[in-house]
Amino acid sequence: MLLDIDHFKKVNDTFGHDVGDAALAWIGRLLEEHTRTADIHFRIGSEEFAVICPEIGVTEAGIAARRLVEVVAEARPATSFPLHVTVSAGFAVCPVHGKRSDQIFQAADHALLRSKADGRNLVTPAALVG
């Protein structure tokens, strides 16, 4: 799954890059606390994160992605500013959405873009491979 912090530029512009950096670290900690031991989570650039969940199906991936989106929306980072952060997510599952890692990544990325276009703070599954 791919997760992207919603309106992150506004966080940096309003509160400064130190607060933006704190928000990124906070998201990383939330991912660590709310994923399974077998899952691998990492930042892939700017305000985007990835979570690889081995041996998980489409239904379980959707549940996991929704849980992470909800956890971020409900929690508040420990800053001296009234900061409310949300994330959008897209996910893809092998082999349902592709068999190669680049196909899975691209499918999850397209799903993430749909989440952002549809209003943010959402989870979107990848389209089925035809």
Beta strands, then each sheet from edge to edge (+ up, - down):
strand 1: 2-5
strand 2: 40-45
strand 3: 48-52
strand 4: 87-91
strand 5: 123-125
sheet 1: 2+ 3- 1+ 4- 5-
end
